[in-house]
């Protein structure tokens, strides 16, 4: 995959959680919530400021992040689901 997000956007792949079992009942995929953790795949060059300078992003490919429940846009690339979101939609970088 040769894809680079523009400006302050970040391409991430959601981290799949293990199978949920609550009280011995297996939760089907359709009832599970989407995970809010993801691995950063690619980042843009940074936000362009009014004075013409670019700000660098705080995340880099390989980082694991935490983002809001309804953040970003879902996209399918080469049959794999990804999410494109702005850097300001990222809540935290997990260490």
GROMACS elastic network, one bead per residue, 0.5 to 0.9 nm:
[ bonds ]
;  ai    aj funct       b0    kb
    1    77     6  0.80669   500
    1    78     6  0.77224   500
    3    11     6  0.88052   500
    3    42     6  0.74946   500
    4    10     6  0.86076   500
    4    11     6  0.80519   500
    4    42     6  0.61643   500
    4    43     6  0.65062   500
    4    44     6  0.61056   500
    4    45     6  0.87265   500
    5     8     6  0.77983   500
    5     9     6  0.55641   500
    5    10     6  0.61155   500
    5    11     6  0.65740   500
    5    42     6  0.68406   500
    5    43     6  0.57700   500
    5    45     6  0.80086   500
    5    84     6  0.79556   500
    6     9     6  0.57800   500
    6    10     6  0.81997   500
    6    43     6  0.78087   500
    6    45     6  0.66803   500
    6    46     6  0.78183   500
    6    47     6  0.87677   500
    7    10     6  0.87898   500
    7    43     6  0.83552   500
    7    45     6  0.52529   500
    7    48     6  0.69020   500
    7    54     6  0.86384   500
    7    86     6  0.87975   500
    8    43     6  0.74276   500
    8    44     6  0.54955   500
    8    45     6  0.66878   500
    8    48     6  0.83268   500
    8    55     6  0.85986   500
    8    56     6  0.84277   500
    8    57     6  0.69536   500
    8    85     6  0.85540   500
    8    86     6  0.57376   500
    8    87     6  0.57119   500
    8    88     6  0.83671   500
    9    42     6  0.88330   500
    9    43     6  0.62684   500
    9    44     6  0.55467   500
    9    45     6  0.85146   500
    9    46     6  0.77849   500
    9    47     6  0.85522   500
    9    84     6  0.66086   500
    9    85     6  0.55066   500
    9    87     6  0.58696   500
    9    88     6  0.89645   500
   10    40     6  0.70599   500
   10    41     6  0.77217   500
   10    42     6  0.60187   500
   10    44     6  0.62968   500
   10    59     6  0.84732   500
   10    60     6  0.89169   500
   10    83     6  0.81740   500
   10    84     6  0.56106   500
   10    85     6  0.54203   500
   10    86     6  0.59988   500
   10    87     6  0.64327   500
   11    39     6  0.87334   500
   11    40     6  0.61342   500
   11    41     6  0.55102   500
   11    42     6  0.51202   500
   11    43     6  0.62286   500
   11    44     6  0.85657   500
   11    61     6  0.89152   500
   11    82     6  0.68745   500
   11    83     6  0.58384   500
   11    85     6  0.67175   500
   11    86     6  0.89301   500
   12    38     6  0.58765   500
   12    39     6  0.54723   500
   12    41     6  0.51124   500
   12    42     6  0.70331   500
   12    43     6  0.87836   500
   12    61     6  0.87380   500
   12    64     6  0.89970   500
   12    65     6  0.87506   500
   12    82     6  0.57579   500
   12    83     6  0.52923   500
   12    84     6  0.63569   500
   12    85     6  0.79580   500
   13    37     6  0.86314   500
   13    38     6  0.52941   500
   13    39     6  0.53935   500
   13    40     6  0.65904   500
   13    41     6  0.67271   500
   13    80     6  0.85712   500
   13    81     6  0.69866   500
   13    83     6  0.62562   500
   13    84     6  0.89337   500
   14    34     6  0.82643   500
   14    35     6  0.65334   500
   14    36     6  0.72490   500
   14    37     6  0.59496   500
   14    39     6  0.64025   500
   14    40     6  0.88590   500
   14    81     6  0.80488   500
   14    82     6  0.68181   500
   14    83     6  0.74603   500
   15    35     6  0.65825   500
   15    36     6  0.79216   500
   15    37     6  0.56493   500
   15    39     6  0.66867   500
   15    64     6  0.87343   500
   16    34     6  0.83333   500
   16    35     6  0.66377   500
   16    37     6  0.84067   500
   16    38     6  0.84881   500
   17    20     6  0.80671   500
   17    34     6  0.88200   500
   17    35     6  0.68519   500
   19    26     6  0.73835   500
   19    27     6  0.74562   500
   19    28     6  0.86466   500
   19    29     6  0.86957   500
   20    25     6  0.83457   500
   20    26     6  0.61008   500
   20    27     6  0.57519   500
   20    28     6  0.84420   500
   20    32     6  0.81361   500
   21    24     6  0.57627   500
   21    25     6  0.54138   500
   21    27     6  0.62354   500
   22    25     6  0.52808   500
   22    26     6  0.66717   500
   22    27     6  0.74860   500
   23    26     6  0.84916   500
   27    30     6  0.82680   500
   27    31     6  0.64700   500
   27    32     6  0.66620   500
   28    31     6  0.55557   500
   28    32     6  0.66133   500
   29    32     6  0.52723   500
   29    33     6  0.83980   500
   30    33     6  0.82486   500
   32    35     6  0.88036   500
   33    36     6  0.88832   500
   34    69     6  0.79954   500
   35    38     6  0.77890   500
   35    69     6  0.81635   500
   36    65     6  0.83182   500
   36    66     6  0.57660   500
   36    67     6  0.55720   500
   36    68     6  0.65727   500
   36    69     6  0.61493   500
   37    64     6  0.69240   500
   37    65     6  0.56217   500
   37    67     6  0.65193   500
   37    94     6  0.88656   500
   38    63     6  0.83789   500
   38    64     6  0.56108   500
   38    65     6  0.54363   500
   38    66     6  0.66389   500
   38    67     6  0.79854   500
   38    83     6  0.88248   500
   39    61     6  0.76591   500
   39    62     6  0.60550   500
   39    63     6  0.57490   500
   39    65     6  0.62943   500
   40    43     6  0.75660   500
   40    59     6  0.77367   500
   40    60     6  0.67303   500
   40    62     6  0.53287   500
   40    63     6  0.54059   500
   40    64     6  0.62652   500
   40    65     6  0.72253   500
   41    60     6  0.81503   500
   41    61     6  0.50313   500
   41    62     6  0.64532   500
   41    63     6  0.83590   500
   42    60     6  0.72530   500
   42    61     6  0.53462   500
   42    62     6  0.84974   500
   43    46     6  0.81697   500
   43    57     6  0.77916   500
   43    59     6  0.76198   500
   43    60     6  0.65091   500
   43    61     6  0.67827   500
   44    47     6  0.83731   500
   44    56     6  0.89785   500
   44    57     6  0.78970   500
   45    48     6  0.87411   500
   45    54     6  0.75584   500
   45    55     6  0.81357   500
   45    56     6  0.68741   500
   45    57     6  0.75443   500
   46    54     6  0.56214   500
   46    55     6  0.51699   500
   46    57     6  0.56282   500
   46    87     6  0.89924   500
   47    53     6  0.83775   500
   47    54     6  0.54454   500
   47    55     6  0.54193   500
   47    56     6  0.73194   500
   47    57     6  0.80357   500
   48    51     6  0.82024   500
   48    52     6  0.62170   500
   48    53     6  0.59047   500
   48    55     6  0.67006   500
   49    52     6  0.54155   500
   49    53     6  0.54466   500
   49    54     6  0.59336   500
   49    55     6  0.73191   500
   50    53     6  0.74361   500
   51    54     6  0.88676   500
   56    59     6  0.89136   500
   57    60     6  0.74514   500
   57    87     6  0.72945   500
   58    87     6  0.81234   500
   58    93     6  0.89078   500
   59    62     6  0.86587   500
   59    63     6  0.65383   500
   59    64     6  0.89346   500
   59    65     6  0.84941   500
   59    87     6  0.81139   500
   59    93     6  0.75089   500
   60    63     6  0.59202   500
   61    64     6  0.87574   500
   63    93     6  0.68304   500
   63    94     6  0.74589   500
   63    95     6  0.82436   500
   64    92     6  0.87330   500
   64    93     6  0.59441   500
   64    94     6  0.54630   500
   64    95     6  0.75084   500
   65    90     6  0.68945   500
   65    91     6  0.74670   500
   65    92     6  0.57132   500
   65    94     6  0.55218   500
   65    95     6  0.88550   500
   66    90     6  0.62107   500
   66    91     6  0.55377   500
   66    92     6  0.52018   500
   66    93     6  0.63226   500
   66    94     6  0.70048   500
   67    70     6  0.85240   500
   67    71     6  0.68216   500
   67    72     6  0.89212   500
   67    85     6  0.89942   500
   67    89     6  0.62587   500
   67    91     6  0.50508   500
   67    92     6  0.70721   500
   68    71     6  0.52533   500
   68    72     6  0.86193   500
   68    89     6  0.67283   500
   68    90     6  0.70992   500
   68    91     6  0.68604   500
   70    73     6  0.88353   500
   71    83     6  0.87686   500
   71    84     6  0.87538   500
   71    85     6  0.66345   500
   71    86     6  0.85685   500
   71    89     6  0.63153   500
   71    90     6  0.84484   500
   72    83     6  0.61435   500
   72    84     6  0.53691   500
   72    86     6  0.70626   500
   72    89     6  0.75271   500
   73    82     6  0.84540   500
   73    83     6  0.55146   500
   73    84     6  0.53136   500
   73    85     6  0.64523   500
   74    81     6  0.69704   500
   74    82     6  0.59303   500
   74    84     6  0.65728   500
   74    85     6  0.89507   500
   75    80     6  0.83506   500
   75    81     6  0.58763   500
   75    82     6  0.53073   500
   75    83     6  0.58367   500
   75    84     6  0.72556   500
   76    79     6  0.57199   500
   76    80     6  0.53449   500
   76    82     6  0.59008   500
   76    83     6  0.83270   500
   77    80     6  0.52904   500
   77    81     6  0.64118   500
   77    82     6  0.69743   500
   78    81     6  0.84444   500
   85    88     6  0.82870   500
   85    89     6  0.64658   500
   85    90     6  0.78322   500
   86    89     6  0.54342   500
   86    90     6  0.72827   500
   87    90     6  0.54969   500
   87    91     6  0.88253   500
   88    91     6  0.75938   500
   90    93     6  0.78558   500
